Amino acid sequence: MVNTPPLCADCHQKECRNNDDNTTGSLRDFGVMKLGLLLALTGAALVLNLSESRIVSKCELRQKLQQVLPLPRKYGRYKDQILALVTCELERRSQLDSNLEEYTMEQNQGPSNYFGLFQLSDSFFCDSGNGLSKNLCDKNCSAFVDDDITDDLECFAYRGYWRSILDEVSSSCSDQQDTYFDECE
């Protein structure tokens, strides 16, 4: 039985040898190059992803919501509690991450994607290109997954989604509505 060395990736050579240690090397070197390229691309993707995302503080969000939430006058004295409930619930759902995207399968409605800090649905508020959308905010969903939350906030406030959040407040947020912003004072 004749022991023949493996063929190299370059078909014109009969064998691949690393001159330094007399072992087959080109295939191993090719694998190392592919691994290095994969690591470089992964690192670049992480850097790009991190640069477009930010965690908004609850104190900053409270300030921004105070400016835009159209609360009826009769709720004026409850404004702080309403802001605490809405902000707490948003923190529970999105961790106040401006770049969050979530996918869910909703009963009787099919799949939905939720975008950004306010978790705006592609079924109602924006167009993701993944199916029918009411696109109430007249935006592409990618507008809601960057570090600028101005358009997200406008959609959330003026389309009344904050009322839906209030209707579904968790008991954990309800329990801390009077103390939630204590660290912001």
Accessible surface in RSA format (square Angstrom, percent):
REM  Atomic radii and reference values for relative SASA: ProtOr
REM  Chains: A
REM  Algorithm: Lee & Richards
REM  Probe-radius: 1.40
REM  Slices: 20
REM RES _ NUM      All-atoms   Total-Side   Main-Chain    Non-polar    All polar
REM                ABS   REL    ABS   REL    ABS   REL    ABS   REL    ABS   REL
RES MET A   1   242.31 125.5 153.91 101.9  88.40 210.5 130.24 110.7 112.07 148.5
RES VAL A   2   126.65  83.3 103.23  93.5  23.42  56.4 107.26  93.2  19.39  52.6
RES ASN A   3   146.89 101.3 117.42 113.5  29.48  71.0  38.02  91.5 108.87 105.2
RES THR A   4    99.30  70.6  80.22  81.3  19.08  45.5  51.39  69.0  47.91  72.4
RES PRO A   5    42.95  31.3  26.79  24.4  16.17  58.8  34.27  28.3   8.68  53.9
RES PRO A   6    63.75  46.5  51.88  47.3  11.86  43.1  63.62  52.5   0.12   0.8
RES LEU A   7   128.42  71.5 114.53  81.9  13.88  34.9 114.53  80.4  13.88  37.4
RES CYS A   8    13.85  10.5   5.72   6.4   8.13  19.1   0.33   0.8  13.52  14.6
RES ALA A   9    74.48  68.5  41.26  63.7  33.22  75.6  53.13  74.8  21.35  56.5
RES ASP A  10    69.55  48.7  61.18  60.9   8.36  19.8  30.35  71.4  39.20  39.1
RES CYS A  11   116.73  88.3  88.00  98.2  28.73  67.5  32.66  82.7  84.07  90.6
RES HIS A  12   170.19  93.0 137.39  95.5  32.79  83.9  92.08  94.9  78.11  90.9
RES GLN A  13    88.34  49.4  83.36  60.9   4.98  11.9  27.14  57.8  61.21  46.4
RES LYS A  14   172.87  84.3 164.33 100.8   8.53  20.3 108.34  97.5  64.53  68.7
RES GLU A  15    66.48  38.2  57.01  43.1   9.47  22.5  20.58  39.8  45.90  37.5
RES CYS A  16     2.77   2.1   1.23   1.4   1.54   3.6   2.61   6.6   0.16   0.2
RES ARG A  17   109.82  46.1  84.07  42.9  25.75  61.3  27.48  37.6  82.34  49.9
RES ASN A  18    38.36  26.5  31.37  30.3   6.99  16.8   9.47  22.8  28.89  27.9
RES ASN A  19   148.82 102.6 114.14 110.3  34.68  83.5  34.19  82.3 114.63 110.8
RES ASP A  20   137.55  96.4 100.75 100.3  36.80  87.0  32.11  75.6 105.44 105.2
RES ASP A  21    76.98  53.9  55.54  55.3  21.44  50.7  39.41  92.7  37.57  37.5
RES ASN A  22   106.80  73.7  95.18  92.0  11.62  28.0  27.89  67.1  78.91  76.3
RES THR A  23    59.14  42.1  54.97  55.7   4.17   9.9  58.95  79.2   0.19   0.3
RES THR A  24    55.13  39.2  46.86  47.5   8.28  19.7  17.31  23.3  37.82  57.2
RES GLY A  25     1.01   1.2   0.00   N/A   1.01   1.2   0.97   2.7   0.04   0.1
RES SER A  26    46.32  39.1  37.59  50.2   8.73  20.1  13.54  28.8  32.78  45.9
RES LEU A  27    93.67  52.2  84.58  60.5   9.09  22.8  85.09  59.8   8.58  23.1
RES ARG A  28   120.03  50.4 107.27  54.7  12.75  30.4  70.63  96.5  49.40  29.9
RES ASP A  29    68.58  48.0  67.14  66.8   1.44   3.4  23.54  55.4  45.04  44.9
RES PHE A  30   101.55  50.8 100.53  62.3   1.01   2.6 101.09  61.3   0.46   1.3
RES GLY A  31    35.69  44.0   0.00   N/A  35.69  44.0  30.28  83.1   5.41  12.1
RES VAL A  32    93.90  61.8  90.98  82.4   2.93   7.1  91.89  79.8   2.01   5.5
RES MET A  33   126.05  65.3 113.54  75.1  12.51  29.8  82.70  70.3  43.35  57.4
RES LYS A  34   121.90  59.5 115.19  70.7   6.70  16.0  65.86  59.3  56.03  59.7
RES LEU A  35   100.42  55.9  96.81  69.3   3.61   9.1 100.01  70.2   0.41   1.1
RES GLY A  36    36.32  44.8   0.00   N/A  36.32  44.8  31.11  85.4   5.21  11.7
RES LEU A  37   112.09  62.4 106.12  75.9   5.97  15.0 109.83  77.1   2.26   6.1
RES LEU A  38   109.29  60.9 106.74  76.4   2.55   6.4 108.89  76.5   0.40   1.1
RES LEU A  39   113.15  63.0 105.29  75.3   7.86  19.8 105.60  74.2   7.55  20.3
RES ALA A  40    64.43  59.2  45.61  70.4  18.82  42.8  58.10  81.8   6.33  16.8
RES LEU A  41   109.52  61.0 105.08  75.2   4.44  11.2 105.52  74.1   4.00  10.8
RES THR A  42    66.16  47.1  61.24  62.1   4.92  11.7  52.05  69.9  14.11  21.3
RES GLY A  43    30.70  37.9   0.00   N/A  30.70  37.9  30.07  82.5   0.63   1.4
RES ALA A  44    51.78  47.6  41.87  64.6   9.91  22.5  49.41  69.6   2.36   6.3
RES ALA A  45    57.56  52.9  50.34  77.7   7.23  16.4  54.64  77.0   2.92   7.7
RES LEU A  46   101.15  56.3 100.74  72.1   0.41   1.0 101.12  71.0   0.03   0.1
RES VAL A  47   100.86  66.4  98.67  89.3   2.19   5.3  99.72  86.6   1.14   3.1
RES LEU A  48   116.60  64.9 116.11  83.1   0.48   1.2 116.42  81.8   0.18   0.5
RES ASN A  49    78.26  54.0  71.47  69.1   6.79  16.4  17.98  43.3  60.29  58.3
RES LEU A  50   128.68  71.7 117.22  83.9  11.46  28.8 117.51  82.5  11.17  30.1
RES SER A  51    73.96  62.5  43.81  58.5  30.15  69.5  46.66  99.4  27.30  38.2
RES GLU A  52    93.80  53.9  91.93  69.6   1.87   4.4  24.77  47.9  69.03  56.4
RES SER A  53    29.04  24.5  14.96  20.0  14.08  32.4   7.48  15.9  21.56  30.2
RES ARG A  54    81.73  34.3  74.57  38.0   7.15  17.0  46.16  63.1  35.57  21.6
RES ILE A  55   113.13  64.4  89.08  66.4  24.05  58.0  89.08  64.1  24.05  65.3
RES VAL A  56     0.89   0.6   0.00   0.0   0.89   2.1   0.15   0.1   0.74   2.0
RES SER A  57    59.25  50.1  48.41  64.6  10.84  25.0  50.07 106.6   9.19  12.9
RES LYS A  58    34.86  17.0  31.90  19.6   2.95   7.0  10.63   9.6  24.22  25.8
RES CYS A  59    44.54  33.7  37.84  42.2   6.69  15.7  24.78  62.8  19.76  21.3
RES GLU A  60    48.68  27.9  43.56  33.0   5.12  12.2  25.88  50.0  22.80  18.6
RES LEU A  61     0.00   0.0   0.00   0.0   0.00   0.0   0.00   0.0   0.00   0.0
RES ARG A  62    46.90  19.7  46.90  23.9   0.00   0.0   2.13   2.9  44.77  27.1
RES GLN A  63   102.18  57.1 101.82  74.4   0.36   0.8  22.17  47.2  80.00  60.7
RES LYS A  64    63.38  30.9  63.26  38.8   0.12   0.3  10.18   9.2  53.20  56.7
RES LEU A  65     0.00   0.0   0.00   0.0   0.00   0.0   0.00   0.0   0.00   0.0
RES GLN A  66    65.42  36.6  54.81  40.1  10.61  25.3  11.71  24.9  53.70  40.7
RES GLN A  67   135.90  76.0  97.08  70.9  38.82  92.4  41.69  88.7  94.20  71.4
RES VAL A  68    31.98  21.0  26.57  24.1   5.40  13.0  28.90  25.1   3.07   8.3
RES LEU A  69    11.58   6.4   0.00   0.0  11.58  29.1   0.03   0.0  11.54  31.1
RES PRO A  70    61.21  44.6  41.88  38.2  19.32  70.2  55.40  45.7   5.81  36.1
RES LEU A  71    32.20  17.9   6.79   4.9  25.41  63.9   6.92   4.9  25.28  68.0
RES PRO A  72    53.86  39.3  41.48  37.8  12.38  45.0  53.35  44.0   0.50   3.1
RES ARG A  73   232.19  97.5 207.94 106.0  24.25  57.7  87.16 119.1 145.04  87.9
RES LYS A  74   153.69  75.0 124.65  76.5  29.04  69.1  83.92  75.5  69.77  74.3
RES TYR A  75    88.63  41.4  88.63  50.4   0.00   0.0  51.97  39.1  36.66  45.2
RES GLY A  76    41.66  51.4   0.00   N/A  41.66  51.4  28.29  77.6  13.37  30.0
RES ARG A  77   195.97  82.3 158.28  80.7  37.69  89.7  73.01  99.8 122.96  74.5
RES TYR A  78    95.75  44.7  95.75  54.5   0.00   0.0  72.05  54.1  23.70  29.2
RES LYS A  79    64.92  31.7  64.67  39.7   0.26   0.6  29.56  26.6  35.36  37.7
RES ASP A  80    88.21  61.8  85.25  84.9   2.95   7.0  28.03  66.0  60.18  60.0
RES GLN A  81    58.36  32.6  58.25  42.6   0.10   0.2  14.22  30.3  44.14  33.5
RES ILE A  82    17.00   9.7  17.00  12.7   0.00   0.0  17.00  12.2   0.00   0.0
RES LEU A  83     0.00   0.0   0.00   0.0   0.00   0.0   0.00   0.0   0.00   0.0
RES ALA A  84     0.98   0.9   0.83   1.3   0.15   0.3   0.85   1.2   0.13   0.3
RES LEU A  85    25.79  14.4  25.79  18.4   0.00   0.0  25.79  18.1   0.00   0.0
RES VAL A  86     0.00   0.0   0.00   0.0   0.00   0.0   0.00   0.0   0.00   0.0
RES THR A  87     0.00   0.0   0.00   0.0   0.00   0.0   0.00   0.0   0.00   0.0
RES CYS A  88     7.19   5.4   6.50   7.2   0.69   1.6   0.50   1.3   6.69   7.2
RES GLU A  89     0.00   0.0   0.00   0.0   0.00   0.0   0.00   0.0   0.00   0.0
RES LEU A  90     0.31   0.2   0.31   0.2   0.00   0.0   0.31   0.2   0.00   0.0
RES GLU A  91    66.68  38.3  64.12  48.5   2.56   6.1  16.62  32.2  50.06  40.9
RES ARG A  92   124.49  52.3 100.40  51.2  24.09  57.4  43.49  59.4  81.00  49.1
RES ARG A  93    60.04  25.2  43.12  22.0  16.91  40.3  29.39  40.2  30.65  18.6
RES SER A  94     0.01   0.0   0.01   0.0   0.00   0.0   0.01   0.0   0.00   0.0
RES GLN A  95   104.08  58.2  98.04  71.6   6.04  14.4  55.64 118.4  48.43  36.7
RES LEU A  96     4.26   2.4   4.26   3.0   0.00   0.0   4.26   3.0   0.00   0.0
RES ASP A  97    30.77  21.6  30.77  30.6   0.00   0.0   1.72   4.1  29.05  29.0
RES SER A  98     0.00   0.0   0.00   0.0   0.00   0.0   0.00   0.0   0.00   0.0
RES ASN A  99    30.18  20.8  22.20  21.4   7.99  19.2   1.88   4.5  28.31  27.4
RES LEU A 100    33.61  18.7  30.89  22.1   2.72   6.8  33.61  23.6   0.00   0.0
RES GLU A 101   106.68  61.2  81.62  61.7  25.06  59.7  22.56  43.6  84.12  68.7
RES GLU A 102    75.28  43.2  67.98  51.4   7.29  17.4  12.14  23.5  63.13  51.5
RES TYR A 103   137.48  64.2 111.54  63.5  25.94  67.5  92.80  69.7  44.68  55.1
RES THR A 104    53.04  37.7  48.03  48.7   5.00  11.9  52.57  70.6   0.47   0.7
RES MET A 105   132.76  68.8 102.49  67.8  30.27  72.1  95.98  81.6  36.78  48.7
RES GLU A 106    45.29  26.0  39.20  29.7   6.09  14.5  25.89  50.1  19.40  15.8
RES GLN A 107   159.79  89.4 131.37  96.0  28.42  67.7  50.28 107.0 109.51  83.1
RES ASN A 108   149.31 103.0  98.22  94.9  51.10 123.0  40.36  97.1 108.95 105.3
RES GLN A 109   118.04  66.0  81.58  59.6  36.46  86.8  37.20  79.2  80.84  61.3
RES GLY A 110    23.41  28.9   0.00   N/A  23.41  28.9  18.80  51.6   4.61  10.3
RES PRO A 111    76.92  56.1  62.37  56.9  14.54  52.9  62.56  51.7  14.36  89.2
RES SER A 112     2.68   2.3   1.76   2.3   0.93   2.1   0.93   2.0   1.76   2.5
RES ASN A 113    25.86  17.8  25.86  25.0   0.00   0.0   4.80  11.5  21.06  20.4
RES TYR A 114    37.91  17.7  37.91  21.6   0.00   0.0  22.40  16.8  15.52  19.1
RES PHE A 115    14.39   7.2  14.05   8.7   0.34   0.9  14.05   8.5   0.34   1.0
RES GLY A 116     0.09   0.1   0.00   N/A   0.09   0.1   0.09   0.2   0.00   0.0
RES LEU A 117     0.01   0.0   0.00   0.0   0.01   0.0   0.00   0.0   0.01   0.0
RES PHE A 118     0.87   0.4   0.07   0.0   0.80   2.1   0.07   0.0   0.80   2.3
RES GLN A 119    13.62   7.6  13.47   9.8   0.15   0.4   7.93  16.9   5.70   4.3
RES LEU A 120     0.27   0.1   0.27   0.2   0.00   0.0   0.27   0.2   0.00   0.0
RES SER A 121     5.91   5.0   5.71   7.6   0.20   0.5   5.03  10.7   0.88   1.2
RES ASP A 122    13.31   9.3  11.12  11.1   2.19   5.2   2.83   6.7  10.48  10.4
RES SER A 123    33.75  28.5  28.06  37.4   5.69  13.1  16.21  34.5  17.54  24.6
RES PHE A 124    72.76  36.4  72.76  45.1   0.00   0.0  72.76  44.1   0.00   0.0
RES PHE A 125    16.30   8.2  16.30  10.1   0.00   0.0  16.30   9.9   0.00   0.0
RES CYS A 126     0.00   0.0   0.00   0.0   0.00   0.0   0.00   0.0   0.00   0.0
RES ASP A 127    57.61  40.4  57.25  57.0   0.37   0.9   8.28  19.5  49.33  49.2
RES SER A 128    35.54  30.0   6.64   8.9  28.90  66.6   8.78  18.7  26.77  37.5
RES GLY A 129    65.29  80.5   0.00   N/A  65.29  80.5  32.20  88.4  33.09  74.1
RES ASN A 130   111.72  77.0  73.04  70.6  38.68  93.1  26.41  63.6  85.31  82.5
RES GLY A 131    53.47  65.9   0.00   N/A  53.47  65.9  36.67 100.6  16.80  37.6
RES LEU A 132   183.07 102.0 158.66 113.5  24.40  61.3 160.80 112.9  22.26  59.9
RES SER A 133    35.96  30.4   3.72   5.0  32.25  74.3   7.08  15.1  28.88  40.5
RES LYS A 134   140.13  68.4 112.55  69.1  27.57  65.6  74.87  67.4  65.26  69.5
RES ASN A 135    42.60  29.4  33.61  32.5   8.99  21.7  12.48  30.0  30.13  29.1
RES LEU A 136    70.85  39.5  62.43  44.7   8.42  21.2  66.47  46.7   4.37  11.8
RES CYS A 137    19.65  14.9   3.35   3.7  16.29  38.3   8.94  22.6  10.71  11.6
RES ASP A 138   122.15  85.6 105.17 104.7  16.99  40.2  29.21  68.7  92.94  92.7
RES LYS A 139    74.03  36.1  67.68  41.5   6.35  15.1  30.12  27.1  43.91  46.8
RES ASN A 140    93.04  64.2  83.13  80.3   9.91  23.9  25.87  62.3  67.17  64.9
RES CYS A 141     1.91   1.4   1.91   2.1   0.00   0.0   1.91   4.8   0.00   0.0
RES SER A 142    73.68  62.3  62.34  83.2  11.34  26.1  43.65  93.0  30.03  42.1
RES ALA A 143    24.04  22.1  16.76  25.9   7.28  16.6  24.02  33.8   0.02   0.1
RES PHE A 144     0.19   0.1   0.19   0.1   0.00   0.0   0.19   0.1   0.00   0.0
RES VAL A 145    17.95  11.8  14.73  13.3   3.21   7.7  14.73  12.8   3.21   8.7
RES ASP A 146    45.57  31.9  45.57  45.4   0.00   0.0  18.71  44.0  26.86  26.8
RES ASP A 147    66.49  46.6  62.37  62.1   4.11   9.7   3.65   8.6  62.83  62.7
RES ASP A 148    77.72  54.4  71.80  71.5   5.92  14.0  29.73  70.0  47.99  47.9
RES ILE A 149     4.27   2.4   2.91   2.2   1.36   3.3   2.91   2.1   1.36   3.7
RES THR A 150    90.39  64.3  86.15  87.3   4.24  10.1  64.72  86.9  25.66  38.8
RES ASP A 151    31.27  21.9  27.07  26.9   4.20   9.9  14.62  34.4  16.66  16.6
RES ASP A 152     0.53   0.4   0.53   0.5   0.00   0.0   0.12   0.3   0.41   0.4
RES LEU A 153    12.73   7.1  12.73   9.1   0.00   0.0  12.73   8.9   0.00   0.0
RES GLU A 154    95.23  54.7  93.74  70.9   1.50   3.6  15.87  30.7  79.36  64.8
RES CYS A 155     6.75   5.1   1.82   2.0   4.93  11.6   6.17  15.6   0.59   0.6
RES PHE A 156     0.00   0.0   0.00   0.0   0.00   0.0   0.00   0.0   0.00   0.0
RES ALA A 157     0.93   0.9   0.00   0.0   0.93   2.1   0.00   0.0   0.93   2.5
RES TYR A 158   135.30  63.2 105.85  60.2  29.45  76.6  78.56  59.0  56.74  69.9
RES ARG A 159   133.06  55.9 106.00  54.0  27.05  64.4  12.03  16.4 121.03  73.4
RES GLY A 160    12.85  15.8   0.00   N/A  12.85  15.8   6.36  17.4   6.49  14.5
RES TYR A 161    33.86  15.8  31.16  17.7   2.70   7.0  21.52  16.2  12.35  15.2
RES TRP A 162     6.19   2.5   6.19   3.0   0.00   0.0   6.19   3.3   0.00   0.0
RES ARG A 163   117.31  49.3 116.31  59.3   1.00   2.4  53.09  72.6  64.22  38.9
RES SER A 164    46.39  39.2  44.29  59.1   2.09   4.8  12.73  27.1  33.66  47.2
RES ILE A 165     0.79   0.4   0.67   0.5   0.12   0.3   0.79   0.6   0.00   0.0
RES LEU A 166    47.35  26.4  31.65  22.6  15.70  39.5  31.77  22.3  15.58  41.9
RES ASP A 167   124.37  87.1  87.03  86.6  37.34  88.3  27.40  64.5  96.97  96.7
RES GLU A 168   107.60  61.8  89.79  67.9  17.81  42.4  39.42  76.2  68.18  55.7
RES VAL A 169    38.30  25.2  11.31  10.2  26.99  65.0  11.31   9.8  26.99  73.2
RES SER A 170    24.82  21.0  15.12  20.2   9.69  22.3  24.82  52.9   0.00   0.0
RES SER A 171    85.72  72.4  75.14 100.3  10.59  24.4  45.15  96.1  40.58  56.8
RES SER A 172    59.06  49.9  50.65  67.6   8.40  19.4  48.13 102.5  10.93  15.3
RES CYS A 173     1.00   0.8   0.63   0.7   0.37   0.9   0.00   0.0   1.00   1.1
RES SER A 174    48.24  40.8  42.20  56.3   6.04  13.9  11.83  25.2  36.41  51.0
RES ASP A 175   125.60  88.0  87.52  87.1  38.08  90.1  32.80  77.2  92.80  92.6
RES GLN A 176    68.80  38.5  67.86  49.6   0.93   2.2  16.37  34.8  52.43  39.8
RES GLN A 177    55.09  30.8  48.11  35.2   6.98  16.6   2.86   6.1  52.24  39.6
RES ASP A 178   109.59  76.8  79.51  79.1  30.08  71.1  35.08  82.6  74.51  74.3
RES THR A 179    80.16  57.0  72.31  73.3   7.85  18.7  58.12  78.1  22.04  33.3
RES TYR A 180     9.70   4.5   4.37   2.5   5.32  13.9   7.46   5.6   2.23   2.8
RES PHE A 181    13.86   6.9  11.15   6.9   2.71   7.1  11.34   6.9   2.52   7.2
RES ASP A 182    89.40  62.6  75.66  75.3  13.73  32.5  31.56  74.3  57.84  57.7
RES GLU A 183   133.81  76.8  94.81  71.7  39.00  92.8  44.40  85.9  89.41  73.0
RES CYS A 184    35.58  26.9   4.20   4.7  31.38  73.8   7.64  19.4  27.94  30.1
RES GLU A 185   155.01  89.0  91.83  69.5  63.19 150.4  73.74 142.6  81.27  66.4
END  Absolute sums over single chains surface
CHAIN  1 A    12122.3       9865.7       2256.6       6443.5       5678.8
END  Absolute sums over all chains
TOTAL         12122.3       9865.7       2256.6       6443.5       5678.8
